[in-house]
Amino acid sequence: MASSTKVFGRCCRALMAAVKSSAAAHAATAASATPRQAGILKPLPVSPALGAFLGVSEASRTDVVKKIWEHIKLNNLQNVKVAAFVRYFDFFSLE
């Protein structure tokens, strides 16, 4: 098996060193950057009724769904036969 210096010549080490330093610099800047909150992760204002239910004035879409499912599971509101269905009359009567 030929070594990399025989295949690429002496410039291979310089190229590989440049790639390693570039990758390390990119990883350092990516780790220090603040996470970008956009789309479903972006906190948005919620309606007064939903805000009263959640206890916050703004929340991301994923947080809203998580809190609603916490409430459904905590109060045993899922249909026993079909778990995708929620007994919504019971859900609204708990408010």
All heavy atoms as an XYZ file, in Angstrom:
710
protein
N       0.850     -1.163      0.000
C       0.000      0.000      0.000
C       0.891      1.220      0.000
O       1.809      1.340      0.788
C      -0.875     -0.050      1.240
C      -1.880      1.010      1.344
S      -3.446      0.244      0.952
C      -4.451      1.627      0.811
N       0.649      2.145     -0.847
C       1.461      3.354     -0.956
C       1.080      4.339      0.139
O      -0.075      4.475      0.503
C       1.253      4.003     -2.315
N       2.076      5.020      0.676
C       1.781      6.031      1.695
C       1.243      7.287      1.031
O       1.345      7.476     -0.171
C       3.047      6.348      2.502
O       3.966      7.029      1.682
N       0.663      8.173      1.838
C       0.054      9.375      1.265
C       1.098     10.317      0.682
O       0.818     11.053     -0.251
C      -0.768     10.102      2.327
O       0.060     10.497      3.399
N       2.346     10.285      1.199
C       3.379     11.152      0.628
C       3.787     10.693     -0.761
O       4.141     11.503     -1.605
C       4.621     11.211      1.540
O       5.095      9.895      1.778
C       4.309     11.902      2.834
N       3.731      9.370     -1.026
C       4.068      8.882     -2.357
C       2.962      9.209     -3.359
O       3.223      9.454     -4.518
C       4.301      7.378     -2.325
C       5.593      6.995     -1.637
C       5.787      5.501     -1.681
C       7.073      5.119     -0.977
N       7.255      3.663     -0.953
N       1.731      9.207     -2.894
C       0.611      9.462     -3.794
C       0.451     10.956     -4.045
O       0.333     11.406     -5.177
C      -0.691      8.873     -3.211
C      -1.891      9.240     -4.076
C      -0.579      7.370     -3.071
N       0.449     11.748     -2.990
C       0.179     13.175     -3.115
C       1.424     14.057     -3.091
O       1.333     15.244     -3.328
C      -0.749     13.626     -1.986
C      -2.107     12.993     -2.063
C      -2.507     12.053     -1.133
C      -2.985     13.330     -3.068
C      -3.759     11.482     -1.195
C      -4.238     12.755     -3.147
C      -4.624     11.828     -2.198
N       2.551     13.493     -2.768
C       3.766     14.290     -2.677
C       3.874     14.948     -1.307
O       3.155     14.634     -0.378
N       4.771     15.878     -1.168
C       5.008     16.519      0.122
C       3.941     17.557      0.485
O       3.832     17.957      1.628
C       6.379     17.170      0.142
C       7.498     16.152      0.061
C       8.830     16.847      0.130
N       9.894     15.891     -0.108
C      10.701     15.447      0.854
N      10.590     15.909      2.060
N      11.621     14.568      0.569
N       3.165     17.987     -0.464
C       2.165     19.015     -0.164
C       0.962     18.455      0.594
O       0.144     19.211      1.101
C       1.719     19.703     -1.448
S       0.830     18.599     -2.555
N       0.855     17.163      0.707
C      -0.278     16.551      1.389
C      -0.337     16.971      2.853
O      -1.401     17.259      3.367
C      -0.202     15.040      1.273
S      -1.578     14.196      2.073
N       0.800     17.009      3.521
C       0.829     17.392      4.935
C       0.354     18.821      5.114
O      -0.384     19.132      6.043
C       2.233     17.232      5.498
C       2.641     15.798      5.655
C       3.977     15.700      6.315
N       4.419     14.317      6.290
C       5.638     13.917      6.556
N       6.567     14.802      6.873
N       5.955     12.654      6.526
N       0.758     19.708      4.241
C       0.337     21.099      4.341
C      -1.167     21.226      4.117
O      -1.852     21.986      4.812
C       1.091     21.952      3.332
N      -1.676     20.462      3.161
C      -3.108     20.508      2.906
C      -3.899     19.951      4.083
O      -4.923     20.509      4.481
C      -3.447     19.734      1.636
C      -2.983     20.343      0.318
C      -3.272     19.384     -0.819
C      -3.664     21.673      0.085
N      -3.455     18.848      4.617
C      -4.156     18.237      5.743
C      -4.097     19.122      6.983
O      -5.073     19.221      7.722
C      -3.577     16.847      6.044
C      -3.847     15.838      4.936
S      -5.589     15.667      4.522
C      -6.212     14.919      5.994
N      -2.967     19.793      7.209
C      -2.854     20.709      8.348
C      -3.817     21.879      8.191
O      -4.453     22.312      9.154
C      -1.418     21.206      8.485
N      -3.959     22.381      6.975
C      -4.888     23.487      6.730
C      -6.330     23.047      6.953
O      -7.136     23.790      7.520
C      -4.707     24.015      5.316
N      -6.669     21.850      6.545
C      -8.023     21.342      6.731
C      -8.325     21.156      8.214
O      -9.403     21.511      8.694
C      -8.203     20.017      5.957
C      -9.500     19.331      6.338
C      -8.148     20.278      4.472
N      -7.374     20.601      8.959
C      -7.581     20.389     10.388
C      -7.768     21.707     11.122
O      -8.637     21.842     11.977
C      -6.400     19.606     10.986
C      -6.406     18.152     10.625
C      -5.237     17.442     11.266
C      -5.166     15.995     10.843
N      -4.024     15.301     11.416
N      -6.943     22.707     10.822
C      -7.055     23.989     11.517
C      -8.355     24.696     11.136
O      -8.994     25.333     11.963
C      -5.853     24.882     11.211
O      -5.826     25.234      9.844
N      -8.769     24.562      9.884
C     -10.026     25.163      9.442
C     -11.211     24.506     10.132
O     -12.143     25.177     10.563
C     -10.156     25.040      7.927
O     -11.409     25.506      7.508
N     -11.190     23.199     10.242
C     -12.279     22.478     10.898
C     -12.334     22.817     12.383
O     -13.416     22.976     12.952
C     -12.097     20.979     10.703
N     -11.200     22.950     13.027
C     -11.171     23.300     14.440
C     -11.707     24.709     14.668
O     -12.449     24.959     15.619
C      -9.747     23.180     14.978
N     -11.348     25.640     13.787
C     -11.842     27.011     13.910
C     -13.345     27.059     13.685
O     -14.068     27.772     14.386
C     -11.126     27.918     12.913
N     -13.843     26.293     12.727
C     -15.273     26.258     12.449
C     -16.036     25.662     13.636
O     -17.097     26.154     14.012
C     -15.552     25.467     11.179
C     -17.000     25.357     10.856
N     -17.750     26.440     10.474
C     -17.852     24.300     10.876
C     -19.001     26.056     10.280
N     -19.078     24.751     10.509
N     -15.508     24.619     14.243
C     -16.160     23.993     15.388
C     -16.190     24.944     16.581
O     -17.173     24.991     17.317
C     -15.449     22.702     15.763
N     -15.141     25.721     16.776
C     -15.100     26.664     17.889
C     -16.117     27.780     17.704
O     -16.791     28.182     18.657
C     -13.694     27.246     18.030
N     -16.264     28.295     16.496
C     -17.238     29.364     16.274
C     -18.662     28.835     16.326
O     -19.559     29.518     16.794
C     -17.005     30.070     14.922
O     -17.068     29.102     13.878
C     -15.681     30.789     14.899
N     -18.888     27.612     15.881
C     -20.231     27.042     15.931
C     -20.656     26.768     17.368
O     -21.820     26.939     17.720
C     -20.289     25.764     15.106
N     -19.735     26.366     18.203
C     -20.062     26.086     19.597
C     -20.322     27.364     20.386
O     -21.156     27.379     21.286
C     -18.928     25.297     20.245
N     -19.642     28.430     20.048
C     -19.808     29.663     20.811
C     -20.991     30.490     20.333
O     -21.445     31.371     21.035
C     -18.533     30.508     20.719
O     -18.339     30.945     19.385
N     -21.524     30.204     19.144
C     -22.654     30.963     18.614
C     -23.924     30.620     19.391
O     -24.130     29.488     19.815
C     -22.844     30.656     17.137
N     -24.772     31.614     19.594
C     -26.029     31.370     20.287
C     -26.970     30.610     19.365
O     -26.968     30.818     18.158
C     -26.691     32.706     20.686
O     -26.900     33.491     19.516
C     -25.849     33.456     21.672
N     -27.770     29.722     19.919
C     -28.674     28.965     19.059
C     -29.724     29.890     18.445
O     -30.268     30.761     19.112
C     -29.308     27.961     20.014
C     -29.119     28.519     21.363
C     -27.885     29.356     21.311
N     -29.970     29.700     17.191
C     -30.919     30.542     16.472
C     -32.323     29.994     16.684
O     -32.592     28.827     16.416
C     -30.561     30.529     14.992
C     -31.375     31.450     14.170
C     -30.817     31.503     12.768
N     -31.817     32.088     11.917
C     -32.079     31.723     10.700
N     -31.376     30.756     10.165
N     -33.008     32.307     10.001
N     -33.182     30.824     17.199
C     -34.542     30.401     17.456
C     -35.446     30.920     16.343
O     -35.738     32.101     16.270
C     -35.018     30.897     18.805
C     -34.262     30.284     19.946
C     -34.801     30.731     21.283
O     -35.502     31.694     21.385
N     -34.442     29.999     22.312
N     -35.851     30.030     15.476
C     -36.714     30.392     14.364
C     -37.697     29.259     14.133
O     -37.523     28.148     14.621
C     -35.883     30.650     13.112
N     -38.726     29.543     13.389
C     -39.707     28.516     13.057
C     -40.488     28.086     14.271
O     -40.995     28.915     15.027
N     -40.586     26.787     14.492
C     -41.398     26.294     15.602
C     -40.706     26.454     16.953
O     -41.340     26.280     17.983
C     -41.810     24.821     15.389
C     -40.599     23.911     15.314
C     -42.655     24.679     14.153
C     -40.949     22.448     15.273
N     -39.427     26.799     16.961
C     -38.709     27.007     18.221
C     -38.759     28.452     18.701
O     -38.340     28.755     19.802
C     -37.257     26.566     18.066
C     -37.045     25.100     17.722
C     -35.571     24.817     17.499
C     -37.588     24.210     18.804
N     -39.264     29.352     17.871
C     -39.292     30.766     18.207
C     -40.448     31.054     19.173
O     -41.598     30.724     18.895
C     -39.473     31.593     16.931
C     -39.480     33.073     17.161
C     -39.644     33.803     15.847
C     -39.643     35.294     16.062
N     -39.838     36.011     14.793
N     -40.166     31.668     20.314
C     -41.246     32.024     21.239
C     -42.121     33.122     20.646
O     -41.635     34.131     20.162
C     -40.520     32.532     22.478
C     -39.116     32.088     22.343
C     -38.854     31.924     20.890
N     -43.424     32.895     20.683
C     -44.398     33.838     20.155
C     -45.431     34.142     21.234
O     -45.657     33.337     22.136
C     -45.098     33.247     18.932
C     -44.233     32.946     17.722
C     -45.024     32.161     16.695
C     -43.718     34.227     17.123
N     -46.089     35.290     21.156
C     -47.152     35.578     22.121
C     -48.319     34.611     21.933
O     -48.648     34.221     20.810
C     -47.566     37.013     21.800
C     -46.858     37.411     20.579
C     -45.833     36.391     20.250
N     -48.925     34.213     23.029
C     -50.060     33.292     22.982
C     -51.332     34.036     23.368
O     -51.282     35.126     23.949
C     -49.839     32.076     23.911
C     -48.667     31.242     23.432
C     -49.616     32.502     25.341
N     -52.466     33.464     23.070
C     -53.749     34.077     23.396
C     -53.917     34.137     24.916
O     -53.272     33.387     25.655
C     -54.882     33.277     22.772
O     -54.981     32.018     23.405
N     -54.779     35.025     25.405
C     -54.974     35.114     26.858
C     -55.458     33.806     27.477
O     -55.015     33.425     28.572
C     -56.029     36.214     27.004
C     -55.911     37.032     25.778
C     -55.498     36.079     24.693
N     -56.341     33.088     26.788
C     -56.837     31.815     27.331
C     -55.724     30.772     27.401
O     -55.578     30.074     28.410
C     -57.989     31.305     26.479
N     -54.938     30.679     26.328
C     -53.827     29.721     26.327
C     -52.751     30.145     27.318
O     -52.139     29.307     27.984
C     -53.246     29.587     24.919
C     -52.161     28.536     24.718
C     -52.670     27.147     25.075
C     -51.657     28.553     23.297
N     -52.528     31.454     27.441
C     -51.561     31.953     28.413
C     -51.964     31.618     29.842
O     -51.129     31.291     30.682
N     -53.264     31.695     30.125
C     -53.740     31.326     31.459
C     -53.568     29.836     31.709
O     -53.225     29.412     32.823
C     -55.207     31.716     31.608
N     -53.794     29.030     30.676
C     -53.633     27.585     30.801
C     -52.170     27.213     31.014
O     -51.843     26.395     31.870
C     -54.182     26.893     29.553
C     -53.993     25.405     29.545
C     -54.772     24.593     30.320
C     -53.017     24.828     28.751
C     -54.600     23.220     30.318
C     -52.831     23.463     28.732
C     -53.627     22.660     29.512
N     -51.276     27.852     30.221
C     -49.859     27.525     30.291
C     -49.149     28.228     31.440
O     -48.134     27.755     31.935
C     -49.162     27.903     28.981
C     -49.595     27.162     27.727
C     -48.902     27.748     26.512
C     -49.306     25.685     27.843
N     -49.630     29.418     31.801
C     -48.977     30.193     32.848
C     -47.872     31.092     32.320
O     -47.039     31.566     33.089
N     -47.833     31.329     31.005
C     -46.829     32.193     30.390
C     -47.505     33.078     29.346
O     -48.603     32.780     28.872
C     -45.694     31.382     29.730
C     -44.914     30.588     30.747
C     -46.220     30.468     28.653
N     -46.849     34.177     28.983
C     -47.418     35.068     27.975
C     -46.913     34.768     26.575
O     -47.545     35.139     25.596
C     -47.109     36.522     28.327
O     -45.716     36.730     28.332
N     -45.767     34.127     26.469
C     -45.279     33.702     25.156
C     -44.569     32.365     25.304
O     -43.944     32.071     26.322
C     -44.391     34.727     24.478
C     -43.303     35.356     25.268
C     -42.473     36.310     24.416
O     -43.026     37.193     23.760
O     -41.248     36.146     24.447
N     -44.697     31.551     24.247
C     -44.098     30.214     24.254
C     -43.897     29.765     22.811
O     -44.563     30.253     21.899
C     -45.000     29.224     24.981
N     -42.977     28.832     22.622
C     -42.766     28.265     21.292
C     -43.840     27.212     21.025
O     -44.497     26.720     21.945
C     -41.377     27.637     21.190
O     -41.303     26.507     22.025
N     -44.005     26.878     19.767
C     -45.032     25.903     19.407
C     -44.758     24.543     20.034
O     -45.671     23.853     20.487
C     -45.114     25.765     17.894
C     -45.598     27.018     17.220
C     -45.584     26.873     15.722
N     -45.865     28.144     15.082
C     -45.896     28.329     13.790
N     -45.657     27.330     12.976
N     -46.157     29.503     13.286
N     -43.488     24.160     20.072
C     -43.156     22.856     20.654
C     -43.435     22.833     22.147
O     -43.908     21.828     22.667
C     -41.689     22.504     20.383
O     -40.858     23.550     20.859
C     -41.439     22.286     18.917
N     -43.161     23.936     22.840
C     -43.442     23.997     24.276
C     -44.937     23.916     24.553
O     -45.370     23.282     25.521
C     -42.869     25.273     24.889
C     -41.358     25.245     24.964
O     -40.780     24.135     24.935
O     -40.747     26.330     25.048
N     -45.738     24.565     23.709
C     -47.189     24.529     23.880
C     -47.698     23.102     23.738
O     -48.476     22.619     24.566
C     -47.881     25.467     22.866
C     -49.377     25.259     22.865
C     -47.551     26.913     23.175
N     -47.236     22.407     22.712
C     -47.678     21.029     22.492
C     -47.234     20.133     23.646
O     -48.000     19.296     24.125
C     -47.151     20.498     21.135
C     -47.419     19.021     20.975
C     -47.768     21.282     19.996
N     -46.019     20.321     24.130
C     -45.523     19.521     25.259
C     -46.375     19.737     26.497
O     -46.748     18.783     27.191
C     -44.072     19.884     25.572
C     -43.075     19.327     24.596
C     -41.678     19.769     24.985
C     -40.666     19.422     23.923
N     -39.324     19.895     24.273
N     -46.713     20.991     26.803
C     -47.512     21.287     28.008
C     -48.924     20.736     27.878
O     -49.490     20.243     28.857
C     -47.554     22.786     28.240
C     -46.212     23.401     28.484
C     -46.109     23.922     29.850
C     -44.735     24.576     29.968
N     -44.422     24.937     31.283
N     -49.511     20.809     26.692
C     -50.857     20.258     26.498
C     -50.836     18.748     26.687
O     -51.709     18.184     27.360
C     -51.409     20.650     25.113
C     -51.720     22.147     25.096
C     -52.648     19.835     24.772
C     -52.112     22.684     23.751
N     -49.826     18.068     26.124
C     -49.748     16.617     26.308
C     -49.451     16.239     27.750
O     -49.910     15.204     28.237
C     -48.731     15.996     25.351
C     -49.366     15.668     24.042
C     -49.191     16.307     22.856
C     -50.316     14.637     23.802
N     -49.971     15.747     21.895
C     -50.684     14.709     22.446
C     -50.914     13.669     24.591
C     -51.606     13.845     21.878
C     -51.838     12.799     24.010
C     -52.167     12.902     22.672
N     -48.681     17.059     28.461
C     -48.476     16.812     29.899
C     -49.810     16.838     30.628
O     -50.095     15.977     31.468
C     -47.552     17.875     30.496
C     -46.105     17.672     30.261
C     -45.277     18.794     30.883
O     -45.777     19.519     31.764
O     -44.116     18.952     30.478
N     -50.645     17.832     30.319
C     -51.949     17.970     30.956
C     -52.847     16.785     30.604
O     -53.541     16.251     31.481
C     -52.599     19.286     30.506
C     -53.955     19.499     31.081
N     -54.145     19.906     32.380
C     -55.184     19.365     30.540
C     -55.431     20.008     32.615
N     -56.088     19.695     31.505
N     -52.830     16.373     29.339
C     -53.660     15.248     28.913
C     -53.265     13.974     29.647
O     -54.118     13.241     30.162
C     -53.564     15.057     27.384
C     -54.282     16.208     26.672
C     -54.126     13.709     26.955
C     -54.034     16.252     25.186
N     -51.972     13.720     29.744
C     -51.512     12.495     30.403
C     -51.667     12.559     31.917
O     -51.987     11.558     32.555
C     -50.063     12.212     30.014
C     -49.960     11.797     28.559
C     -48.553     11.489     28.146
C     -48.536     11.086     26.683
N     -47.226     10.647     26.250
N     -51.467     13.734     32.498
C     -51.603     13.889     33.942
C     -53.042     13.651     34.387
O     -53.281     13.039     35.436
C     -51.144     15.290     34.359
C     -51.195     15.604     35.843
C     -50.137     14.785     36.581
C     -50.941     17.084     36.068
N     -54.000     14.109     33.594
C     -55.416     13.972     33.951
C     -56.093     12.784     33.278
O     -57.318     12.665     33.333
C     -56.158     15.267     33.595
C     -55.672     16.406     34.461
O     -55.733     16.343     35.674
N     -55.151     17.433     33.832
N     -55.303     11.917     32.655
C     -55.797     10.679     32.044
C     -56.940     10.959     31.066
O     -58.023     10.387     31.173
C     -56.222      9.691     33.132
C     -56.278      8.282     32.632
O     -55.693      7.964     31.611
N     -56.958      7.423     33.363
N     -56.699     11.845     30.102
C     -57.723     12.269     29.159
C     -57.659     11.559     27.812
O     -58.440     11.874     26.924
C     -57.629     13.784     28.935
C     -57.880     14.644     30.163
C     -57.667     16.103     29.837
C     -59.272     14.407     30.695
N     -56.750     10.615     27.644
C     -56.670      9.883     26.378
C     -57.747      8.820     26.328
O     -58.101      8.211     27.348
C     -55.307      9.233     26.202
C     -54.260     10.171     25.690
C     -52.966      9.449     25.392
O     -52.418      8.802     26.267
N     -52.503      9.561     24.180
N     -58.268      8.599     25.146
C     -59.235      7.536     24.940
C     -58.521      6.208     25.140
O     -57.428      5.997     24.611
C     -59.809      7.639     23.529
C     -60.964      6.697     23.313
O     -61.079      5.655     23.949
N     -61.834      7.065     22.394
N     -59.139      5.305     25.871
C     -58.501      4.035     26.184
C     -58.378      3.156     24.942
O     -57.350      2.510     24.722
C     -59.299      3.289     27.283
C     -58.690      1.931     27.556
C     -59.355      4.121     28.538
N     -59.389      3.164     24.088
C     -59.377      2.301     22.908
C     -58.471      2.841     21.809
O     -57.748      2.096     21.174
C     -60.787      2.123     22.373
C     -61.679      1.347     23.316
C     -63.060      1.179     22.758
C     -63.933      0.428     23.745
N     -65.314      0.305     23.282
N     -58.540      4.147     21.569
C     -57.740      4.777     20.523
C     -56.930      5.900     21.170
O     -57.467      6.946     21.513
C     -58.623      5.341     19.381
C     -57.754      5.917     18.281
C     -59.553      4.278     18.848
N     -55.641      5.667     21.362
C     -54.800      6.606     22.119
C     -54.611      7.933     21.405
O     -54.262      8.922     22.035
C     -53.441      5.981     22.403
N     -54.870      7.982     20.099
C     -54.726      9.243     19.369
C     -55.875     10.193     19.676
O     -55.769     11.390     19.416
C     -54.655      8.975     17.877
N     -56.972      9.694     20.226
C     -58.121     10.531     20.535
C     -58.058     11.025     21.964
O     -57.640     10.317     22.876
C     -59.428      9.763     20.338
C     -59.680      9.357     18.910
C     -60.391      8.218     18.634
C     -59.209     10.104     17.843
C     -60.639      7.826     17.327
C     -59.442      9.730     16.536
C     -60.157      8.590     16.282
N     -58.512     12.240     22.154
C     -58.548     12.843     23.482
C     -59.999     13.106     23.838
O     -60.784     13.566     22.999
C     -57.748     14.163     23.508
C     -57.863     14.844     24.848
C     -56.312     13.901     23.153
N     -60.359     12.809     25.069
C     -61.718     13.099     25.521
C     -61.807     14.585     25.805
O     -61.514     15.060     26.891
C     -62.031     12.281     26.757
C     -61.972     10.783     26.487
C     -62.314      9.994     27.691
N     -61.534     10.449     28.848
C     -61.114      9.681     29.817
N     -61.391      8.414     29.798
N     -60.424     10.165     30.810
N     -62.200     15.341     24.803
C     -62.111     16.793     24.891
C     -63.170     17.396     25.777
O     -62.984     18.478     26.301
C     -62.129     17.443     23.508
C     -63.331     17.126     22.663
C     -64.463     17.911     22.717
C     -63.302     16.032     21.810
C     -65.544     17.618     21.922
C     -64.377     15.746     21.014
C     -65.512     16.526     21.091
O     -66.578     16.239     20.312
N     -64.299     16.742     26.004
C     -65.292     17.306     26.928
C     -64.720     17.319     28.340
O     -64.890     18.275     29.082
C     -66.593     16.508     26.867
C     -67.327     16.669     25.581
C     -67.485     15.604     24.724
C     -67.827     17.910     25.190
C     -68.149     15.748     23.524
C     -68.499     18.073     23.993
C     -68.653     16.984     23.150
N     -64.008     16.272     28.699
C     -63.353     16.229     29.995
C     -62.204     17.224     30.060
O     -61.937     17.811     31.105
C     -62.823     14.822     30.288
C     -63.933     13.788     30.372
O     -65.072     14.180     30.663
O     -63.652     12.608     30.120
N     -61.533     17.422     28.939
C     -60.405     18.345     28.890
C     -60.857     19.761     29.215
O     -60.253     20.459     29.997
C     -59.762     18.305     27.492
C     -58.563     19.194     27.340
C     -57.334     18.784     27.800
C     -58.667     20.430     26.741
C     -56.212     19.577     27.653
C     -57.571     21.237     26.583
C     -56.339     20.811     27.040
N     -61.967     20.196     28.623
C     -62.427     21.556     28.858
C     -63.145     21.722     30.178
O     -63.258     22.820     30.696
C     -63.322     22.017     27.705
C     -62.556     22.246     26.432
C     -62.765     21.449     25.328
C     -61.602     23.236     26.362
C     -62.047     21.645     24.163
C     -60.872     23.440     25.199
C     -61.105     22.648     24.102
N     -63.648     20.652     30.765
C     -64.333     20.769     32.042
C     -63.368     20.899     33.212
O     -63.767     21.260     34.307
C     -65.257     19.578     32.261
O     -64.495     18.385     32.400
N     -62.098     20.624     32.998
C     -61.109     20.710     34.083
C     -60.617     22.132     34.332
O     -59.925     22.372     35.285
C     -59.909     19.818     33.777
C     -60.188     18.323     33.798
C     -58.967     17.553     33.357
C     -60.601     17.878     35.176
N     -60.955     23.055     33.474
C     -60.429     24.422     33.605
C     -60.964     25.107     34.822
O     -61.927     24.977     35.386
C     -60.757     25.239     32.362
C     -59.999     24.727     31.177
C     -60.293     25.564     29.936
O     -60.808     26.691     30.061
O     -59.993     25.098     28.860
